[in-house]
Amino acid sequence: TEIGWSRGTQVPIEEYDRLYQRFNPTNFNADAWVAVAKAARMRYLVFTTKHHDGFCMWATRQTDYNIMRTPFARDVVRELADACRRAGLAFGTYYSVCDWHHPDFPRTSPGGKVRRDVSNIARCRDYLRAQVRELIEGYGPLLTMWFDVPQEFDRAEGEANVRLCRTLQPDILVNNRAGGGAGDYETPEQKIGAFRMDRPWESCITIGRQWAWKPNDQLKSAADCVRILLRTIGGDGNLLLNVGPMPTGEIEERQVERLREIGRWLELRAEAVYGTRGGPWKPARHVVSTRRDRTVYVHVLDWPGETVRLPPLPARMVASRVVGAGRVKVASGPAGIELTAATT
């Protein structure tokens, strides 16, 4: 089931809230997770520190409902933050604004659709900000604070959340789910964002069918993952590819191999992906483009025939080459640019 959302639906609330007493992912190894991320050529890792069910994956002082009260009794946020720094990987934290377990939050499970008879949003605000302070001061500097599902928090509350993050760490990035849309960047979910250059965006998309791991989940193919990545960067966005660990604390080997496949593809084509911007052409069905300085990279996703035709640019093409493998004939003229796949 999906973490948080199954509380009060597939799993009765009373049973769900006792699950932590059996939570013991004994094979968790932060360095192994980071090694997989590095093999996939990821640049940063964002970890779910607290989801909508309120359970905290670090040694928070604000509640006993945390991982130190489980049989595992290890601060995985600390271990992941340290592992990322050792490997030169940026580290960020996901934190759910809503908290259906907290007795003062106005909504509870299932799905935040049930309103409590008695609540105190002011106490929830203080609780949230105390925990945000713990995460930034205790585990930072962070790349990003990735808020989610603010529900009862409006624009003013969201802006206050962003200000707190910025006060604690001036260079931190905050996504647009702090409350009322406040934040630095947009977060289209389970879809690729539209071409946009006036505001940063990051698509969050699962490697399987859902956010949490489940047995025999249907994974996206490596080719599909690469296409998602290319369409994202071609639209001038970033990609946050979600992987859910198994109950043992390990990442499933099928997912590990998929991530390694993506990394092997990127190894030969990194210059056309990292440090680029989207464009000059908007993503199309068969082709997307990226650019850096005076170089344009054309990514052909599918060949509809032997030739792909692109509109002309207000510049003269002086050279062309293939990044990676294969042979392509390139011709440029007043009508545009033609790419023809070499058959021999």
MOFENBEL-V918513 format. One record per helix or strand. SS is the DSSP state (H for helix, E for strand). FROM is the first residue (numbers start at 1). TO is the last residue. If there is no record, write none. Layout:
# MOFENBEL-V918513
ss = <SS SS>
from = <FROM FROM>
to = <TO TO>
This chain:
# MOFENBEL-V918513
ss = <E E H H H E E E H H E E E H E H E E E E H E H H E E E E E E>
from = <7 11 13 19 30 44 56 66 67 76 90 107 114 121 144 155 173 185 189 201 222 238 253 270 277 287 295 307 328 336>
to = <7 11 16 22 39 50 56 66 69 87 96 108 115 139 148 168 175 186 189 206 234 242 267 272 278 292 300 310 333 341>
